[in-house]
Amino acid sequence: LCPLGVLSLCRQLPAWDRATRPPPSPLQPPGLPLAPCRSFSNNKIQVELDESSGVAMMKFKSPPVNSLSLEFLTEFSISLEKLENNRACRGVIITSAVPKIFSSGLDITEMCGKSMEHYAEFWRAVQEMWLRLYGSNMVTVAAVNGSSPAGGCLIALSCDYRIMAENPKFSIGLNEAQLGIVAPFWFKDTFVNVVGHRIAERSLQLGCLHPSPEALKLGVVDELVPEEKLLEKATAVMAQWLALPDHARQLTKTMMRKAALDRLVAHREEDIKNFITFVSKESIQKSLRIYMEMLKKRKG
């Protein structure tokens, strides 16, 4: 079923098609109280906007593993839209409120034993999440404080900058091949744009999950810092990016990312049909059922 707001959301113009946001208001004169910190929280995501700095903190709070369900994806896109339309917000730091996990990626239960209509609705929500995040006018910084496979990795790759907790037990990567699934072309395009063709090709074919030190070496993430200093570092990086004029940064970002965004927009319906055809195959459904049973045994 379609959560409230997703239909109207999908009809909105993508972020990169909108006019660049106006310059922020001048800093408040000394002596005046700071602008308030505004927050809004849904079932899966918590957002706090510090209007004095123009920076929002978005935290995933969908235990046990922040899986990207239809509800989660819809909340994510709506939250981004709210921030994008708020003139006080210039950047967002994305992190997790669940220990040891950033996001486990797409919710397998959304792809197993459902109707064709449900698969279409789910995949459109996945597309919408990426179009909004990858095309956002805001500065986006991923503070990856846990493992981040598959769709979780895509969220991090779609940000402008990635900082990961310095813990070799945490890993990140597009590991779809391990599940017998082919990463869509726009996952691939995003990955290639970050790490280059050869590293992306090898990693995608092998379905690699890279421990954090290897992820840094390959360029999947930009920095490693101790976990307790992750948000402090993300805030410092955000300040560095926000020191530049918004319009120049936004236009440069659009120039760099527009081809990848336009490619999905041009082939969006075809991509949905391909997903439905693929995920509906009995061999894929069998693989997903086996994987779900394995997860249940682990929990048990």
PASEBA-1860 file (N, C-alpha, C; in nm, 3 decimals):
! residues 300
1> LCPLGVLS> 0.084/-0.119/0.000/0.000/0.000/0.000/0.087/0.124/0.000 ~ 0.037/0.228/-0.055/0.115/0.351/-0.069/0.103/0.437/0.055 ~ 0.214/0.458/0.131/0.207/0.547/0.246/0.168/0.687/0.203 ~ 0.102/0.756/0.296/0.052/0.890/0.269/0.164/0.981/0.220 ~ 0.144/1.044/0.109/0.240/1.144/0.061/0.328/1.098/-0.052 ~ 0.340/0.963/-0.073/0.437/0.920/-0.172/0.393/0.954/-0.314 ~ 0.261/0.950/-0.341/0.216/0.980/-0.477/0.243/1.125/-0.513 ~ 0.207/1.216/-0.423/0.234/1.357/-0.450/0.383/1.383/-0.456
9> LCRQLPAW> 0.459/1.309/-0.373/0.603/1.327/-0.370/0.665/1.291/-0.505 ~ 0.618/1.179/-0.562/0.675/1.133/-0.687/0.644/1.226/-0.802 ~ 0.543/1.311/-0.786/0.510/1.405/-0.893/0.590/1.535/-0.883 ~ 0.661/1.553/-0.770/0.739/1.675/-0.754/0.855/1.677/-0.853 ~ 0.898/1.794/-0.892/1.016/1.805/-0.976/1.138/1.759/-0.899 ~ 1.230/1.687/-0.964/1.353/1.648/-0.896/1.430/1.770/-0.849 ~ 1.512/1.751/-0.746/1.581/1.864/-0.685/1.671/1.937/-0.783 ~ 1.737/1.861/-0.875/1.832/1.928/-0.963/1.763/2.009/-1.072
17> DRATRPPP> 1.631/1.993/-1.088/1.557/2.071/-1.187/1.508/2.204/-1.131 ~ 1.517/2.219/-0.998/1.468/2.342/-0.938/1.573/2.451/-0.948 ~ 1.530/2.573/-0.931/1.626/2.684/-0.928/1.716/2.666/-0.806 ~ 1.840/2.708/-0.820/1.930/2.698/-0.705/1.875/2.783/-0.592 ~ 1.899/2.732/-0.470/1.842/2.801/-0.355/1.903/2.939/-0.339 ~ 1.830/3.036/-0.288/1.883/3.170/-0.267/1.991/3.166/-0.159 ~ 2.078/3.267/-0.157/2.182/3.270/-0.055/2.120/3.277/0.083 ~ 2.192/3.220/0.184/2.137/3.221/0.318/2.125/3.361/0.374
25> SPLQPPGL> 2.039/3.373/0.474/2.023/3.502/0.539/2.153/3.541/0.608 ~ 2.181/3.670/0.622/2.303/3.713/0.691/2.305/3.659/0.833 ~ 2.426/3.643/0.885/2.440/3.597/1.022/2.372/3.696/1.117 ~ 2.320/3.641/1.225/2.251/3.727/1.320/2.348/3.822/1.388 ~ 2.305/3.944/1.415/2.391/4.037/1.486/2.424/3.986/1.626 ~ 2.542/4.024/1.680/2.578/3.982/1.815/2.473/4.027/1.915 ~ 2.451/3.942/2.014/2.358/3.979/2.121/2.219/3.924/2.103 ~ 2.183/3.890/1.977/2.050/3.833/1.955/2.056/3.683/1.981
33> PLAPCRSF> 1.946/3.623/2.030/1.946/3.479/2.055/1.961/3.402/1.925 ~ 2.024/3.284/1.935/2.043/3.201/1.818/1.909/3.150/1.768 ~ 1.903/3.124/1.638/1.782/3.066/1.581/1.757/2.930/1.645 ~ 1.633/2.891/1.657/1.601/2.766/1.726/1.646/2.644/1.647 ~ 1.658/2.532/1.721/1.685/2.404/1.659/1.551/2.335/1.636 ~ 1.516/2.316/1.512/1.387/2.255/1.480/1.405/2.107/1.454 ~ 1.311/2.028/1.499/1.320/1.884/1.479/1.186/1.829/1.434 ~ 1.193/1.723/1.355/1.073/1.647/1.323/1.113/1.501/1.314
41> SNNKIQVE> 1.027/1.415/1.364/1.060/1.275/1.373/0.945/1.192/1.319 ~ 0.979/1.097/1.232/0.882/1.000/1.182/0.908/0.867/1.251 ~ 0.847/0.763/1.202/0.868/0.631/1.262/1.009/0.580/1.243 ~ 1.068/0.612/1.128/1.197/0.553/1.089/1.315/0.650/1.091 ~ 1.285/0.779/1.085/1.392/0.879/1.067/1.368/0.998/1.158 ~ 1.475/1.046/1.220/1.469/1.166/1.304/1.554/1.276/1.241 ~ 1.501/1.395/1.235/1.573/1.508/1.174/1.574/1.626/1.270 ~ 1.692/1.684/1.288/1.706/1.807/1.367/1.778/1.910/1.283
49> LDESSGVA> 1.720/2.028/1.271/1.779/2.137/1.193/1.821/2.249/1.286 ~ 1.951/2.279/1.287/2.004/2.392/1.360/2.002/2.513/1.266 ~ 1.905/2.600/1.284/1.889/2.712/1.190/2.000/2.815/1.202 ~ 2.073/2.814/1.313/2.183/2.910/1.327/2.301/2.871/1.238 ~ 2.322/2.741/1.218/2.432/2.695/1.133/2.385/2.654/0.994 ~ 2.254/2.632/0.979/2.200/2.587/0.852/2.224/2.440/0.824 ~ 2.258/2.364/0.930/2.292/2.222/0.914/2.188/2.135/0.983 ~ 2.140/2.035/0.910/2.047/1.938/0.966/2.119/1.807/0.995
57> MMKFKSPP> 2.071/1.736/1.097/2.121/1.603/1.129/2.008/1.505/1.104 ~ 2.029/1.411/1.013/1.929/1.309/0.985/1.980/1.175/1.038 ~ 1.901/1.116/1.130/1.941/0.989/1.191/1.842/0.879/1.157 ~ 1.894/0.766/1.108/1.810/0.650/1.083/1.781/0.581/1.215 ~ 1.654/0.554/1.241/1.617/0.491/1.368/1.513/0.381/1.344 ~ 1.555/0.283/1.263/1.466/0.173/1.230/1.534/0.040/1.262 ~ 1.544/0.007/1.391/1.612/-0.117/1.429/1.536/-0.239/1.376 ~ 1.607/-0.351/1.357/1.743/-0.372/1.404/1.853/-0.325/1.310
65> VNSLSLEF> 1.822/-0.305/1.178/1.931/-0.279/1.084/1.903/-0.165/0.986 ~ 1.804/-0.081/1.014/1.773/0.032/0.924/1.752/-0.014/0.780 ~ 1.679/-0.123/0.762/1.654/-0.171/0.627/1.563/-0.074/0.551 ~ 1.585/-0.065/0.420/1.515/0.033/0.338/1.381/-0.024/0.292 ~ 1.283/-0.018/0.381/1.147/-0.059/0.348/1.078/0.052/0.270 ~ 0.959/0.024/0.219/0.883/0.126/0.148/0.853/0.244/0.241 ~ 0.817/0.214/0.365/0.789/0.321/0.462/0.914/0.404/0.489 ~ 1.028/0.337/0.508/1.154/0.408/0.534/1.189/0.498/0.416
73> LTEFSISL> 1.184/0.443/0.296/1.221/0.520/0.177/1.132/0.642/0.159 ~ 1.003/0.625/0.187/0.909/0.737/0.173/0.940/0.846/0.275 ~ 0.965/0.806/0.399/1.002/0.904/0.502/1.131/0.976/0.466 ~ 1.227/0.900/0.412/1.355/0.958/0.374/1.336/1.067/0.268 ~ 1.261/1.035/0.163/1.240/1.133/0.055/1.163/1.254/0.102 ~ 1.061/1.232/0.185/0.983/1.345/0.237/1.068/1.433/0.328 ~ 1.152/1.370/0.411/1.241/1.447/0.499/1.338/1.532/0.418 ~ 1.396/1.472/0.313/1.487/1.549/0.227/1.415/1.664/0.159
81> EKLENNRA> 1.292/1.639/0.115/1.214/1.744/0.049/1.188/1.861/0.144 ~ 1.154/1.829/0.269/1.129/1.934/0.368/1.254/2.020/0.388 ~ 1.369/1.954/0.399/1.493/2.028/0.421/1.530/2.108/0.296 ~ 1.512/2.048/0.179/1.544/2.116/0.054/1.463/2.244/0.037 ~ 1.340/2.240/0.084/1.250/2.355/0.068/1.262/2.457/0.182 ~ 1.342/2.427/0.281/1.363/2.518/0.393/1.483/2.606/0.364 ~ 1.461/2.735/0.347/1.570/2.826/0.309/1.678/2.835/0.415 ~ 1.646/2.796/0.537/1.744/2.802/0.645/1.842/2.685/0.639
89> CRGVIITS> 1.810/2.581/0.563/1.894/2.460/0.561/1.986/2.459/0.440 ~ 2.115/2.446/0.466/2.214/2.443/0.357/2.285/2.309/0.346 ~ 2.279/2.227/0.452/2.348/2.099/0.448/2.286/2.000/0.543 ~ 2.310/1.871/0.516/2.256/1.766/0.603/2.361/1.658/0.625 ~ 2.376/1.619/0.751/2.463/1.509/0.790/2.374/1.387/0.811 ~ 2.405/1.278/0.742/2.324/1.156/0.749/2.399/1.050/0.827 ~ 2.335/0.996/0.931/2.399/0.895/1.016/2.293/0.801/1.072 ~ 2.335/0.713/1.161/2.244/0.613/1.217/2.235/0.626/1.368
97> AVPKIFSS> 2.114/0.604/1.419/2.094/0.599/1.564/2.099/0.455/1.616 ~ 2.118/0.359/1.525/2.125/0.217/1.562/2.271/0.175/1.570 ~ 2.315/0.120/1.681/2.456/0.082/1.696/2.504/-0.018/1.592 ~ 2.624/0.003/1.542/2.698/-0.090/1.457/2.643/-0.105/1.315 ~ 2.537/-0.031/1.281/2.482/-0.042/1.146/2.443/0.096/1.095 ~ 2.486/0.127/0.973/2.440/0.250/0.906/2.307/0.218/0.838 ~ 2.309/0.129/0.742/2.186/0.073/0.684/2.222/-0.058/0.616 ~ 2.135/-0.158/0.634/2.160/-0.289/0.575/2.118/-0.296/0.429
105> GLDITEMC> 2.058/-0.189/0.378/2.016/-0.188/0.238/1.869/-0.221/0.221 ~ 1.831/-0.257/0.099/1.690/-0.278/0.067/1.629/-0.388/0.153 ~ 1.506/-0.365/0.195/1.433/-0.461/0.277/1.389/-0.578/0.188 ~ 1.447/-0.696/0.214/1.420/-0.814/0.131/1.272/-0.850/0.133 ~ 1.205/-0.824/0.246/1.063/-0.862/0.256/0.976/-0.785/0.158 ~ 1.024/-0.668/0.112/0.948/-0.591/0.013/0.958/-0.653/-0.127 ~ 1.051/-0.747/-0.145/1.077/-0.804/-0.277/1.040/-0.951/-0.285 ~ 0.980/-1.004/-0.182/0.953/-1.147/-0.177/0.805/-1.174/-0.152
113> GKSMEHYA> 0.742/-1.246/-0.248/0.604/-1.289/-0.229/0.500/-1.179/-0.236 ~ 0.533/-1.068/-0.304/0.440/-0.956/-0.316/0.384/-0.948/-0.458 ~ 0.291/-0.856/-0.479/0.229/-0.838/-0.610/0.318/-0.755/-0.703 ~ 0.289/-0.761/-0.832/0.362/-0.680/-0.930/0.347/-0.532/-0.898 ~ 0.227/-0.493/-0.855/0.201/-0.352/-0.821/0.288/-0.308/-0.705 ~ 0.304/-0.397/-0.608/0.387/-0.363/-0.492/0.533/-0.347/-0.534 ~ 0.582/-0.438/-0.617/0.721/-0.427/-0.664/0.743/-0.295/-0.737 ~ 0.647/-0.254/-0.818/0.660/-0.128/-0.892/0.663/-0.010/-0.796
121> EFWRAVQE> 0.575/-0.011/-0.698/0.569/0.098/-0.601/0.697/0.106/-0.519 ~ 0.746/-0.009/-0.478/0.869/-0.014/-0.399/0.987/0.038/-0.479 ~ 1.000/-0.008/-0.604/1.118/0.032/-0.683/1.113/0.180/-0.719 ~ 0.992/0.231/-0.741/0.980/0.375/-0.767/1.027/0.455/-0.645 ~ 0.999/0.405/-0.525/1.043/0.473/-0.403/1.195/0.468/-0.388 ~ 1.256/0.355/-0.430/1.403/0.346/-0.428/1.462/0.449/-0.524 ~ 1.406/0.455/-0.644/1.452/0.554/-0.742/1.439/0.696/-0.688 ~ 1.325/0.724/-0.627/1.298/0.860/-0.577/1.399/0.900/-0.470
129> MWLRLYGS> 1.429/0.806/-0.382/1.529/0.832/-0.277/1.661/0.874/-0.339 ~ 1.706/0.799/-0.442/1.835/0.829/-0.504/1.832/0.961/-0.581 ~ 1.725/0.983/-0.658/1.715/1.107/-0.735/1.720/1.230/-0.644 ~ 1.652/1.221/-0.531/1.650/1.336/-0.439/1.785/1.356/-0.370 ~ 1.847/1.246/-0.327/1.973/1.259/-0.254/2.087/1.294/-0.348 ~ 2.101/1.223/-0.457/2.213/1.247/-0.550/2.200/1.383/-0.617 ~ 2.076/1.429/-0.635/2.055/1.557/-0.700/2.030/1.673/-0.605 ~ 2.050/1.652/-0.476/2.019/1.757/-0.379/2.108/1.879/-0.395
137> NMVTVAAV> 2.049/1.996/-0.378/2.125/2.121/-0.378/2.204/2.140/-0.248 ~ 2.164/2.069/-0.143/2.231/2.082/-0.014/2.367/2.011/-0.016 ~ 2.455/2.051/0.074/2.575/1.972/0.101/2.533/1.849/0.180 ~ 2.574/1.732/0.135/2.536/1.608/0.203/2.661/1.534/0.249 ~ 2.667/1.505/0.378/2.781/1.435/0.437/2.730/1.308/0.504 ~ 2.786/1.193/0.467/2.750/1.066/0.529/2.846/1.039/0.643 ~ 2.793/1.023/0.764/2.872/0.983/0.881/2.840/0.836/0.905 ~ 2.919/0.749/0.845/2.890/0.606/0.840/2.942/0.541/0.968
145> NGSSPAGG> 2.852/0.519/1.062/2.891/0.470/1.195/2.858/0.323/1.215 ~ 2.865/0.246/1.106/2.840/0.103/1.113/2.848/0.044/0.974 ~ 2.820/-0.084/0.963/2.826/-0.150/0.833/2.719/-0.095/0.739 ~ 2.751/-0.099/0.609/2.665/-0.033/0.510/2.668/-0.107/0.377 ~ 2.603/-0.225/0.372/2.601/-0.299/0.246/2.493/-0.248/0.151 ~ 2.509/-0.280/0.022/2.406/-0.264/-0.080/2.343/-0.124/-0.080 ~ 2.211/-0.116/-0.057/2.142/0.013/-0.060/2.195/0.111/0.043 ~ 2.246/0.061/0.155/2.308/0.150/0.253/2.433/0.214/0.197
153> CLIALSCD> 2.509/0.135/0.122/2.628/0.188/0.055/2.587/0.292/-0.049 ~ 2.477/0.267/-0.122/2.431/0.363/-0.223/2.401/0.498/-0.159 ~ 2.337/0.498/-0.042/2.308/0.624/0.026/2.438/0.699/0.054 ~ 2.539/0.628/0.106/2.667/0.693/0.136/2.734/0.744/0.009 ~ 2.735/0.662/-0.097/2.797/0.701/-0.224/2.730/0.823/-0.284 ~ 2.602/0.842/-0.257/2.526/0.952/-0.316/2.553/1.085/-0.247 ~ 2.618/1.081/-0.132/2.650/1.205/-0.060/2.774/1.271/-0.119 ~ 2.796/1.396/-0.083/2.913/1.470/-0.132/3.042/1.424/-0.066
161> YRIMAENP> 3.031/1.374/0.059/3.150/1.337/0.134/3.112/1.224/0.230 ~ 3.205/1.128/0.246/3.180/1.011/0.330/3.288/0.997/0.436 ~ 3.247/0.995/0.561/3.338/0.971/0.673/3.290/0.844/0.742 ~ 3.381/0.750/0.765/3.342/0.621/0.823/3.414/0.600/0.955 ~ 3.347/0.531/1.046/3.407/0.498/1.174/3.525/0.402/1.151 ~ 3.633/0.429/1.224/3.757/0.352/1.208/3.746/0.221/1.287 ~ 3.672/0.129/1.228/3.650/-0.001/1.292/3.653/-0.107/1.182 ~ 3.755/-0.196/1.183/3.766/-0.295/1.075/3.651/-0.394/1.069
169> KFSIGLNE> 3.568/-0.398/1.176/3.451/-0.486/1.174/3.338/-0.426/1.091 ~ 3.344/-0.295/1.064/3.244/-0.230/0.981/3.286/-0.240/0.835 ~ 3.190/-0.273/0.748/3.221/-0.286/0.605/3.117/-0.211/0.522 ~ 3.156/-0.186/0.397/3.069/-0.111/0.306/3.092/-0.160/0.164 ~ 2.986/-0.165/0.084/3.001/-0.207/-0.055/2.869/-0.242/-0.118 ~ 2.869/-0.249/-0.251/2.752/-0.293/-0.326/2.766/-0.444/-0.349 ~ 2.711/-0.522/-0.258/2.733/-0.667/-0.257/2.618/-0.747/-0.317 ~ 2.538/-0.683/-0.404/2.420/-0.748/-0.461/2.451/-0.881/-0.528
177> AQLGIVAP> 2.568/-0.892/-0.593/2.602/-1.015/-0.665/2.605/-1.137/-0.573 ~ 2.636/-1.115/-0.446/2.638/-1.227/-0.350/2.499/-1.288/-0.333 ~ 2.395/-1.210/-0.358/2.257/-1.258/-0.343/2.197/-1.299/-0.477 ~ 2.280/-1.300/-0.582/2.229/-1.334/-0.714/2.153/-1.221/-0.779 ~ 2.175/-1.099/-0.731/2.106/-0.981/-0.783/2.207/-0.893/-0.856 ~ 2.164/-0.833/-0.966/2.250/-0.742/-1.042/2.220/-0.599/-0.997 ~ 2.323/-0.526/-0.958/2.305/-0.386/-0.920/2.256/-0.307/-1.041 ~ 2.151/-0.225/-1.028/2.100/-0.146/-1.141/2.205/-0.050/-1.197
185> FWFKDTFV> 2.183/-0.006/-1.319/2.283/0.078/-1.386/2.311/0.206/-1.308 ~ 2.212/0.260/-1.239/2.234/0.386/-1.168/2.308/0.364/-1.036 ~ 2.299/0.246/-0.978/2.389/0.209/-0.867/2.532/0.209/-0.921 ~ 2.548/0.140/-1.036/2.681/0.128/-1.098/2.738/0.264/-1.133 ~ 2.656/0.351/-1.195/2.703/0.485/-1.234/2.752/0.563/-1.112 ~ 2.677/0.555/-1.002/2.715/0.626/-0.880/2.848/0.574/-0.827 ~ 2.865/0.443/-0.829/2.988/0.381/-0.778/3.107/0.419/-0.865 ~ 3.091/0.410/-0.998/3.199/0.446/-1.090/3.239/0.592/-1.071
193> NVVGHRIA> 3.143/0.679/-1.051/3.173/0.821/-1.034/3.254/0.848/-0.907 ~ 3.248/0.757/-0.811/3.322/0.776/-0.686/3.460/0.711/-0.692 ~ 3.468/0.585/-0.738/3.594/0.510/-0.726/3.663/0.483/-0.859 ~ 3.597/0.510/-0.971/3.656/0.480/-1.100/3.610/0.345/-1.153 ~ 3.629/0.324/-1.284/3.569/0.208/-1.352/3.627/0.075/-1.304 ~ 3.758/0.062/-1.295/3.819/-0.068/-1.267/3.784/-0.117/-1.126 ~ 3.795/-0.029/-1.028/3.763/-0.069/-0.890/3.616/-0.105/-0.879 ~ 3.530/-0.025/-0.944/3.387/-0.053/-0.939/3.354/-0.185/-1.008
201> ERSLQLGC> 3.417/-0.210/-1.123/3.390/-0.333/-1.198/3.424/-0.457/-1.115 ~ 3.541/-0.457/-1.056/3.584/-0.572/-0.975/3.495/-0.589/-0.853 ~ 3.469/-0.479/-0.785/3.390/-0.484/-0.662/3.247/-0.530/-0.688 ~ 3.187/-0.482/-0.798/3.050/-0.520/-0.831/3.041/-0.667/-0.873 ~ 3.135/-0.713/-0.955/3.130/-0.851/-1.001/3.147/-0.949/-0.886 ~ 3.232/-0.915/-0.790/3.257/-1.004/-0.676/3.162/-0.979/-0.559 ~ 3.080/-0.875/-0.570/2.989/-0.842/-0.459/3.064/-0.812/-0.331 ~ 3.172/-0.734/-0.343/3.262/-0.713/-0.229/3.199/-0.625/-0.121
209> LHPSPEAL> 3.224/-0.662/0.003/3.203/-0.575/0.118/3.341/-0.540/0.172 ~ 3.375/-0.412/0.167/3.510/-0.369/0.201/3.518/-0.326/0.348 ~ 3.603/-0.390/0.428/3.626/-0.340/0.565/3.673/-0.195/0.558 ~ 3.646/-0.119/0.662/3.669/0.026/0.656/3.810/0.065/0.610 ~ 3.919/-0.001/0.655/4.052/0.040/0.605/4.065/0.022/0.453 ~ 4.009/-0.088/0.401/4.014/-0.112/0.257/3.925/-0.013/0.182 ~ 3.810/0.020/0.242/3.720/0.117/0.180/3.788/0.252/0.163 ~ 3.869/0.291/0.261/3.944/0.417/0.251/4.049/0.408/0.141
217> KLGVVDEL> 4.120/0.296/0.137/4.225/0.277/0.037/4.169/0.283/-0.105 ~ 4.050/0.227/-0.125/3.990/0.223/-0.259/3.915/0.350/-0.294 ~ 3.893/0.438/-0.196/3.822/0.563/-0.222/3.672/0.553/-0.205 ~ 3.623/0.440/-0.151/3.480/0.427/-0.127/3.436/0.529/-0.022 ~ 3.522/0.552/0.078/3.500/0.658/0.176/3.618/0.755/0.171 ~ 3.596/0.876/0.219/3.698/0.981/0.210/3.789/0.988/0.333 ~ 3.734/0.949/0.448/3.812/0.956/0.572/3.766/0.848/0.669 ~ 3.859/0.805/0.757/3.827/0.722/0.872/3.861/0.801/0.998
225> VPEEKLLE> 3.773/0.798/1.095/3.801/0.862/1.224/3.748/0.771/1.334 ~ 3.801/0.784/1.456/3.745/0.707/1.567/3.595/0.734/1.580 ~ 3.520/0.631/1.614/3.374/0.641/1.613/3.324/0.754/1.701 ~ 3.390/0.776/1.815/3.342/0.880/1.908/3.365/1.021/1.853 ~ 3.448/1.033/1.748/3.475/1.164/1.689/3.408/1.182/1.553 ~ 3.323/1.087/1.515/3.265/1.087/1.381/3.178/1.210/1.355 ~ 3.087/1.240/1.444/2.996/1.354/1.421/3.070/1.486/1.433 ~ 3.170/1.491/1.521/3.252/1.612/1.532/3.325/1.639/1.401
233> KATAVMAQ> 3.380/1.534/1.341/3.450/1.549/1.213/3.353/1.585/1.102 ~ 3.235/1.521/1.101/3.135/1.551/0.999/3.092/1.697/1.005 ~ 3.078/1.749/1.125/3.041/1.890/1.143/3.150/1.983/1.091 ~ 3.277/1.945/1.116/3.389/2.027/1.068/3.397/2.025/0.915 ~ 3.376/1.909/0.856/3.378/1.897/0.710/3.264/1.979/0.649 ~ 3.148/1.970/0.712/3.032/2.047/0.664/3.063/2.197/0.664 ~ 3.124/2.246/0.770/3.158/2.388/0.779/3.253/2.429/0.667 ~ 3.346/2.340/0.633/3.441/2.367/0.525/3.368/2.381/0.391
241> WLALPDHA> 3.272/2.292/0.365/3.198/2.297/0.240/3.105/2.418/0.235 ~ 3.047/2.454/0.349/2.953/2.566/0.352/3.024/2.702/0.348 ~ 3.155/2.701/0.360/3.230/2.827/0.352/3.232/2.882/0.209 ~ 3.200/2.797/0.113/3.197/2.841/-0.027/3.061/2.901/-0.061 ~ 3.057/2.988/-0.163/2.927/3.041/-0.208/2.838/2.926/-0.257 ~ 2.713/2.926/-0.211/2.622/2.818/-0.245/2.604/2.800/-0.395 ~ 2.586/2.911/-0.467/2.550/2.900/-0.608/2.660/2.833/-0.689 ~ 2.786/2.867/-0.661/2.897/2.808/-0.736/2.908/2.658/-0.707
249> RQLTKTMM> 2.895/2.621/-0.580/2.903/2.479/-0.544/2.787/2.400/-0.605 ~ 2.666/2.457/-0.597/2.548/2.388/-0.649/2.556/2.366/-0.800 ~ 2.597/2.469/-0.873/2.607/2.457/-1.018/2.715/2.358/-1.059 ~ 2.825/2.356/-0.983/2.932/2.259/-1.009/2.883/2.117/-0.984 ~ 2.811/2.097/-0.874/2.756/1.966/-0.841/2.660/1.919/-0.951 ~ 2.574/2.008/-0.997/2.481/1.974/-1.104/2.556/1.935/-1.231 ~ 2.659/2.008/-1.264/2.738/1.979/-1.383/2.799/1.839/-1.374 ~ 2.847/1.802/-1.255/2.912/1.673/-1.238/2.813/1.556/-1.236
257> RKAALDRL> 2.692/1.580/-1.187/2.600/1.469/-1.162/2.482/1.460/-1.259 ~ 2.462/1.562/-1.338/2.341/1.571/-1.421/2.328/1.453/-1.518 ~ 2.437/1.409/-1.580/2.428/1.301/-1.679/2.375/1.173/-1.615 ~ 2.423/1.139/-1.495/2.376/1.018/-1.428/2.229/1.030/-1.388 ~ 2.192/1.148/-1.338/2.053/1.171/-1.299/1.959/1.165/-1.419 ~ 1.999/1.233/-1.526/1.915/1.236/-1.646/1.897/1.097/-1.705 ~ 1.998/1.014/-1.693/1.991/0.879/-1.749/1.881/0.797/-1.682 ~ 1.871/0.807/-1.550/1.763/0.734/-1.483/1.627/0.794/-1.516
265> VAHREEDI> 1.618/0.927/-1.516/1.490/0.992/-1.547/1.440/0.948/-1.684 ~ 1.531/0.940/-1.781/1.493/0.902/-1.917/1.449/0.756/-1.928 ~ 1.499/0.673/-1.837/1.471/0.528/-1.846/1.401/0.477/-1.721 ~ 1.331/0.566/-1.651/1.275/0.529/-1.522/1.171/0.417/-1.533 ~ 1.076/0.429/-1.625/0.972/0.327/-1.638/1.031/0.195/-1.686 ~ 1.126/0.202/-1.776/1.193/0.081/-1.823/1.267/0.011/-1.709 ~ 1.330/0.091/-1.623/1.402/0.037/-1.509/1.308/-0.033/-1.412 ~ 1.190/0.025/-1.391/1.090/-0.038/-1.304/1.044/-0.171/-1.363
273> KNFITFVS> 1.016/-0.173/-1.493/0.973/-0.297/-1.559/1.082/-0.404/-1.549 ~ 1.207/-0.363/-1.566/1.318/-0.459/-1.557/1.327/-0.517/-1.416 ~ 1.307/-0.432/-1.316/1.311/-0.480/-1.177/1.200/-0.580/-1.152 ~ 1.078/-0.548/-1.197/0.964/-0.638/-1.175/0.988/-0.773/-1.243 ~ 1.035/-0.769/-1.368/1.063/-0.893/-1.441/1.167/-0.976/-1.370 ~ 1.271/-0.911/-1.323/1.381/-0.982/-1.257/1.339/-1.040/-1.123 ~ 1.279/-0.957/-1.038/1.249/-1.002/-0.902/1.135/-1.104/-0.901 ~ 1.052/-1.107/-1.006/0.940/-1.200/-1.012/0.981/-1.341/-1.056
281> KESIQKSL> 1.102/-1.356/-1.107/1.148/-1.488/-1.150/1.148/-1.583/-1.031 ~ 1.104/-1.706/-1.055/1.097/-1.803/-0.947/1.235/-1.831/-0.888 ~ 1.338/-1.833/-0.972/1.473/-1.857/-0.921/1.516/-1.747/-0.823 ~ 1.480/-1.623/-0.854/1.515/-1.511/-0.765/1.431/-1.517/-0.638 ~ 1.302/-1.546/-0.653/1.216/-1.558/-0.535/1.267/-1.670/-0.444 ~ 1.313/-1.780/-0.502/1.366/-1.891/-0.422/1.492/-1.847/-0.347 ~ 1.581/-1.774/-0.416/1.704/-1.725/-0.351/1.671/-1.630/-0.236 ~ 1.572/-1.543/-0.258/1.533/-1.449/-0.153/1.470/-1.521/-0.034
289> RIYMEMLK> 1.390/-1.624/-0.062/1.329/-1.700/0.048/1.436/-1.772/0.130 ~ 1.534/-1.829/0.062/1.644/-1.896/0.131/1.721/-1.797/0.219 ~ 1.746/-1.679/0.163/1.819/-1.576/0.237/1.740/-1.531/0.360 ~ 1.609/-1.515/0.344/1.525/-1.475/0.457/1.523/-1.581/0.565 ~ 1.520/-1.708/0.526/1.524/-1.817/0.623/1.657/-1.818/0.699 ~ 1.764/-1.790/0.627/1.896/-1.783/0.690/1.900/-1.671/0.794 ~ 1.840/-1.557/0.760/1.835/-1.445/0.854/1.753/-1.481/0.978 ~ 1.642/-1.551/0.959/1.560/-1.592/1.073/1.636/-1.685/1.167
297> KRKG> 1.716/-1.777/1.109/1.794/-1.869/1.191/1.901/-1.794/1.269 ~ 1.960/-1.692/1.206/2.060/-1.610/1.277/1.997/-1.542/1.397 ~ 1.878/-1.487/1.376/1.809/-1.418/1.487/1.773/-1.516/1.596 ~ 1.735/-1.640/1.554/1.699/-1.741/1.651/1.816/-1.785/1.734
END
